[in-house]
Amino acid sequence: ECVACAPGSYKVALSSDACGLCPINSYNPSAGSSSFADCRTCGSGGVTDAAGSTSSEACKCSSSTYNVVASSGASSCRACPVGATCSDQSCALAKSGFSCAVAGRRANAIVGNWTKNIATGEYELVSCPAGYSKVTTTEESFDQSAFNHDVQRCVQCISLIEYILHPNTDSCWPCPAGLVCYGTAEYTVRVANSTWVADGAVLRLEGCPLGYRKVNSSDAAQECATCGAGTECTAEDCTECVACAPGSYKVALSSDACGLCPINSYNPSAGSSSFADCRTCGSGGVTDAAGSTSSEACKCSSSTYNVVASSGASSCRACPVGATCSDQSCALAKSGFSCAVAGRRANAIVGNWTKNIATGEYELVS
């Protein structure tokens, strides 16, 4: 006499075969089953110890899930959130102390503060420690209130690359070029006396010290930058380097202002990046001050006199010995070719001096 297939098994056709067991992770409470469909799956995350189970009570939550009991009393297996999944893919929320065991090491608790939602029975990530960003929505979601149980995790911000001001509301932000970030709200400024302020989740560059230009084309690009050779930033709240003015120069990238060409020289060009651009006045030529911008600022020193050749060329000529006064000034540059002596009447130099028309120089005739 043929007997009905026992609970936990089935047979679909006339044959001499014995009834087959329902596969692992399923169960069948009925006898005489003639369809594989009578083998009911345990549901999301549910597993059995062996094939041929006869009751839903044989279904248990797998190591990668945890048991959820809602306020209605309904029980189910829930996929483990990313932030509570251990390296061996087991779920820390199903373990004592929410800890992950690592071979050869003491078990470590998962990151963050997790609490159970009384209504759903699911665990929710409430907060993350400093240096971590709390993620509870999918990256593709533009609605930050669109909670997603499975993606919950605390993401650590990368030291020297990122920072975060408010772990439970902010994302990890790229570290601005003008800061050294430590993956938390702590940072160090690269340029002393630069000022930064928190603007919501982002650090903003507010001001730079004199000599630096403020760069804020993007959050990550923010910095106090130096000006290159031939340029400077001397205005308050400078955002653009300007060329060195005529009469000055700057040879390298720095926060320094352009330097004045020294006395007895001049520079008619703007944006000079070499000291060689400061042209000397020539033999005997002097200026009243540094930073001259034209050759017209060059005058003959008191120990020389101005020579204008028939070609029109002008220069300073050293004073002949016989025309040099006791104070080393040149009498040929003075009215009456005279030397003034303190407390006495000015005396003319000795001899008859005339100008050579071709060279413009004075010559002693007699």
Solvent accessible surface area in square Angstrom, and as a share of the most:
residue,aa,sasa,rsa
1,E,210,0.94
2,C,132,0.79
3,V,129,0.74
4,A,72,0.56
5,C,12,0.07
6,A,62,0.48
7,P,57,0.36
8,G,0,0.00
9,S,7,0.05
10,Y,44,0.17
11,K,53,0.23
12,V,100,0.58
13,A,66,0.52
14,L,185,0.92
15,S,53,0.34
16,S,119,0.76
17,D,96,0.50
18,A,92,0.72
19,C,46,0.27
20,G,32,0.31
21,L,115,0.57
22,C,0,0.00
23,P,55,0.35
24,I,93,0.47
25,N,56,0.29
26,S,4,0.03
27,Y,31,0.12
28,N,1,0.01
29,P,60,0.38
30,S,49,0.32
31,A,64,0.49
32,G,40,0.39
33,S,8,0.05
34,S,77,0.49
35,S,44,0.28
36,F,107,0.45
37,A,85,0.66
38,D,52,0.27
39,C,12,0.07
40,R,123,0.45
41,T,108,0.63
42,C,29,0.17
43,G,46,0.44
44,S,89,0.57
45,G,26,0.25
46,G,11,0.11
47,V,48,0.28
48,T,8,0.05
49,D,121,0.63
50,A,59,0.45
51,A,47,0.36
52,G,18,0.17
53,S,17,0.11
54,T,64,0.37
55,S,42,0.27
56,S,62,0.40
57,E,156,0.70
58,A,34,0.26
59,C,31,0.18
60,K,113,0.48
61,C,37,0.22
62,S,23,0.15
63,S,84,0.54
64,S,52,0.34
65,T,9,0.05
66,Y,2,0.01
67,N,79,0.41
68,V,8,0.05
69,V,81,0.47
70,A,25,0.19
71,S,87,0.56
72,S,98,0.63
73,G,52,0.50
74,A,66,0.51
75,S,73,0.47
76,S,61,0.40
77,C,22,0.13
78,R,67,0.25
79,A,41,0.32
80,C,17,0.10
81,P,0,0.00
82,V,85,0.49
83,G,21,0.20
84,A,0,0.00
85,T,45,0.26
86,C,6,0.04
87,S,104,0.67
88,D,95,0.49
89,Q,114,0.51
90,S,11,0.07
91,C,1,0.01
92,A,0,0.00
93,L,9,0.05
94,A,67,0.52
95,K,70,0.30
96,S,107,0.69
97,G,62,0.59
98,F,50,0.21
99,S,25,0.16
100,C,19,0.11
101,A,72,0.56
102,V,53,0.30
103,A,104,0.81
104,G,90,0.87
105,R,180,0.66
106,R,213,0.78
107,A,47,0.36
108,N,82,0.42
109,A,72,0.56
110,I,25,0.13
111,V,60,0.34
112,G,29,0.28
113,N,76,0.39
114,W,16,0.06
115,T,65,0.38
116,K,101,0.43
117,N,47,0.24
118,I,140,0.71
119,A,62,0.48
120,T,59,0.34
121,G,1,0.01
122,E,28,0.13
123,Y,33,0.13
124,E,54,0.24
125,L,8,0.04
126,V,69,0.40
127,S,30,0.20
128,C,12,0.07
129,P,62,0.39
130,A,77,0.60
131,G,5,0.05
132,Y,41,0.16
133,S,8,0.05
134,K,56,0.24
135,V,30,0.17
136,T,28,0.16
137,T,13,0.08
138,T,44,0.26
139,E,148,0.67
140,E,139,0.62
141,S,29,0.18
142,F,204,0.85
143,D,78,0.41
144,Q,135,0.60
145,S,94,0.60
146,A,43,0.34
147,F,98,0.41
148,N,46,0.24
149,H,9,0.04
150,D,56,0.29
151,V,29,0.16
152,Q,0,0.00
153,R,55,0.20
154,C,20,0.12
155,V,57,0.33
156,Q,115,0.51
157,C,5,0.03
158,I,98,0.50
159,S,58,0.38
160,L,116,0.58
161,I,104,0.53
162,E,36,0.16
163,Y,4,0.01
164,I,1,0.01
165,L,27,0.13
166,H,86,0.39
167,P,29,0.18
168,N,64,0.33
169,T,116,0.67
170,D,16,0.08
171,S,71,0.46
172,C,29,0.17
173,W,75,0.26
174,P,74,0.47
175,C,22,0.13
176,P,4,0.02
177,A,46,0.36
178,G,5,0.05
179,L,1,0.01
180,V,36,0.21
181,C,0,0.00
182,Y,97,0.37
183,G,3,0.03
184,T,37,0.22
185,A,46,0.36
186,E,120,0.54
187,Y,74,0.28
188,T,66,0.38
189,V,49,0.28
190,R,152,0.55
191,V,25,0.15
192,A,73,0.57
193,N,126,0.65
194,S,12,0.08
195,T,67,0.39
196,W,23,0.08
197,V,64,0.37
198,A,70,0.54
199,D,77,0.40
200,G,54,0.52
201,A,25,0.20
202,V,10,0.05
203,L,5,0.03
204,R,89,0.32
205,L,10,0.05
206,E,102,0.46
207,G,19,0.18
208,C,27,0.16
209,P,32,0.20
210,L,115,0.57
211,G,8,0.08
212,Y,45,0.17
213,R,76,0.28
214,K,29,0.12
215,V,27,0.15
216,N,87,0.45
217,S,100,0.64
218,S,57,0.37
219,D,44,0.23
220,A,48,0.37
221,A,33,0.25
222,Q,6,0.02
223,E,57,0.25
224,C,9,0.05
225,A,15,0.11
226,T,43,0.25
227,C,1,0.01
228,G,28,0.27
229,A,47,0.36
230,G,2,0.02
231,T,37,0.21
232,E,26,0.12
233,C,3,0.02
234,T,72,0.42
235,A,65,0.51
236,E,148,0.66
237,D,91,0.47
238,C,15,0.09
239,T,74,0.43
240,E,122,0.55
241,C,31,0.19
242,V,85,0.49
243,A,55,0.42
244,C,0,0.00
245,A,58,0.45
246,P,56,0.35
247,G,0,0.00
248,S,7,0.04
249,Y,44,0.17
250,K,12,0.05
251,V,93,0.54
252,A,55,0.42
253,L,122,0.61
254,S,32,0.21
255,S,36,0.23
256,D,94,0.49
257,A,59,0.46
258,C,19,0.11
259,G,31,0.30
260,L,116,0.58
261,C,0,0.00
262,P,54,0.34
263,I,94,0.48
264,N,56,0.29
265,S,4,0.03
266,Y,32,0.12
267,N,1,0.01
268,P,60,0.38
269,S,50,0.32
270,A,66,0.51
271,G,30,0.29
272,S,6,0.04
273,S,54,0.35
274,S,44,0.28
275,F,108,0.45
276,A,85,0.66
277,D,53,0.28
278,C,11,0.06
279,R,121,0.44
280,T,110,0.64
281,C,27,0.16
282,G,44,0.42
283,S,94,0.61
284,G,27,0.26
285,G,10,0.09
286,V,48,0.27
287,T,7,0.04
288,D,118,0.61
289,A,58,0.45
290,A,46,0.36
291,G,19,0.19
292,S,16,0.10
293,T,64,0.37
294,S,41,0.27
295,S,63,0.41
296,E,156,0.70
297,A,33,0.25
298,C,31,0.18
299,K,111,0.47
300,C,38,0.23
301,S,26,0.17
302,S,83,0.54
303,S,54,0.35
304,T,11,0.06
305,Y,5,0.02
306,N,79,0.40
307,V,9,0.05
308,V,78,0.45
309,A,26,0.20
310,S,86,0.55
311,S,98,0.63
312,G,52,0.50
313,A,65,0.51
314,S,74,0.48
315,S,61,0.39
316,C,23,0.14
317,R,111,0.41
318,A,63,0.49
319,C,20,0.12
320,P,42,0.26
321,V,142,0.82
322,G,47,0.45
323,A,0,0.00
324,T,46,0.27
325,C,7,0.04
326,S,103,0.66
327,D,94,0.49
328,Q,119,0.53
329,S,10,0.07
330,C,1,0.01
331,A,0,0.00
332,L,9,0.05
333,A,68,0.53
334,K,71,0.30
335,S,107,0.69
336,G,61,0.59
337,F,49,0.21
338,S,25,0.16
339,C,19,0.12
340,A,72,0.56
341,V,54,0.31
342,A,103,0.80
343,G,91,0.87
344,R,176,0.64
345,R,211,0.77
346,A,51,0.40
347,N,80,0.41
348,A,71,0.55
349,I,26,0.13
350,V,135,0.78
351,G,42,0.41
352,N,76,0.39
353,W,27,0.10
354,T,64,0.37
355,K,101,0.43
356,N,46,0.24
357,I,139,0.71
358,A,65,0.50
359,T,60,0.35
360,G,1,0.01
361,E,48,0.21
362,Y,45,0.17
363,E,83,0.37
364,L,103,0.51
365,V,90,0.52
366,S,95,0.61
